[in-house]
Amino acid sequence: MSRNTGERWFFLFFSFVVLIFSASYVPTVYGNDPASIERYLAVHEGRHLGDHVEILAVEDVGADRFVVFRLETKRPDERYVVRFRRNEQGNYEGHILENLYPSGPGRRIYSDFLRAGKDNTVYFAVWNEDPDLAQIQVLFAVGKEQQRETVTVAGEPSLTLMEFQGSATGFYADMSFHAADGSEL
């Protein structure tokens, strides 16, 4: 084996080790206040998405923190939600970025089901900027078990999170948005 071949093997081995460490890296947000999270999102998601980040809401549900944001100039009509988990030291780490989708043309109700964690918990997230939205109805089904839930919305702007127990095989969901008079939006 020549000297160049040995150097190539060392380089390949070193590159593989760096790849393994970078794939297992879990970013941590040191500090639990919205300013720390905004700095984190500005660095990580702002660079990734190519724009400045504007935080719209920060909500805590159990050990999870959800942050809704938008990009200031690039695609300002899109909304994103990020889910953080609290670690043993009380800091938030790891995140799952999801795009929230409008409920229809011209509507300012953004929603999506957030991916399940290891415990198969599924969140239905609704970011509301529509003054007419008063109620959200969700039919959630896993296999033959069905769960129907209705939530009254506080107003606009607001973030509503509904928690469901999914399964490894998936789930079915049907949702509808209603005005105060009961009409479907």
Secondary structure in CASP SS format (residue, H / E / C, confidence):
PFRMAT SS
TARGET T0000
AUTHOR 0000-0000-0000
METHOD secondary structure of the structure
MODEL  1
M C 1.00
S C 1.00
R H 1.00
N H 1.00
T H 1.00
G H 1.00
E H 1.00
R H 1.00
W H 1.00
F H 1.00
F H 1.00
L H 1.00
F H 1.00
F H 1.00
S H 1.00
F H 1.00
V H 1.00
V H 1.00
L H 1.00
I H 1.00
F H 1.00
S H 1.00
A H 1.00
S C 1.00
Y C 1.00
V C 1.00
P C 1.00
T E 1.00
V E 1.00
Y C 1.00
G C 1.00
N C 1.00
D C 1.00
P H 1.00
A H 1.00
S H 1.00
I H 1.00
E H 1.00
R H 1.00
Y H 1.00
L H 1.00
A H 1.00
V H 1.00
H H 1.00
E H 1.00
G H 1.00
R H 1.00
H H 1.00
L H 1.00
G C 1.00
D C 1.00
H C 1.00
V E 1.00
E E 1.00
I E 1.00
L E 1.00
A E 1.00
V E 1.00
E E 1.00
D E 1.00
V E 1.00
G C 1.00
A C 1.00
D E 1.00
R E 1.00
F E 1.00
V E 1.00
V E 1.00
F E 1.00
R E 1.00
L E 1.00
E C 1.00
T C 1.00
K C 1.00
R C 1.00
P C 1.00
D C 1.00
E C 1.00
R E 1.00
Y E 1.00
V E 1.00
V E 1.00
R E 1.00
F E 1.00
R E 1.00
R E 1.00
N C 1.00
E C 1.00
Q C 1.00
G C 1.00
N C 1.00
Y E 1.00
E E 1.00
G E 1.00
H E 1.00
I E 1.00
L E 1.00
E E 1.00
N E 1.00
L E 1.00
Y E 1.00
P E 1.00
S C 1.00
G C 1.00
P C 1.00
G C 1.00
R C 1.00
R C 1.00
I E 1.00
Y E 1.00
S E 1.00
D E 1.00
F E 1.00
L E 1.00
R C 1.00
A C 1.00
G C 1.00
K C 1.00
D C 1.00
N C 1.00
T E 1.00
V E 1.00
Y E 1.00
F E 1.00
A E 1.00
V E 1.00
W E 1.00
N E 1.00
E C 1.00
D C 1.00
P C 1.00
D C 1.00
L E 1.00
A E 1.00
Q E 1.00
I E 1.00
Q E 1.00
V E 1.00
L E 1.00
F E 1.00
A E 1.00
V E 1.00
G C 1.00
K C 1.00
E E 1.00
Q E 1.00
Q E 1.00
R E 1.00
E E 1.00
T E 1.00
V E 1.00
T E 1.00
V C 1.00
A C 1.00
G C 1.00
E C 1.00
P C 1.00
S E 1.00
L E 1.00
T E 1.00
L E 1.00
M E 1.00
E E 1.00
F E 1.00
Q E 1.00
G C 1.00
S C 1.00
A C 1.00
T C 1.00
G C 1.00
F C 1.00
Y E 1.00
A E 1.00
D E 1.00
M E 1.00
S E 1.00
F E 1.00
H E 1.00
A E 1.00
A C 1.00
D C 1.00
G C 1.00
S C 1.00
E E 1.00
L C 1.00
END
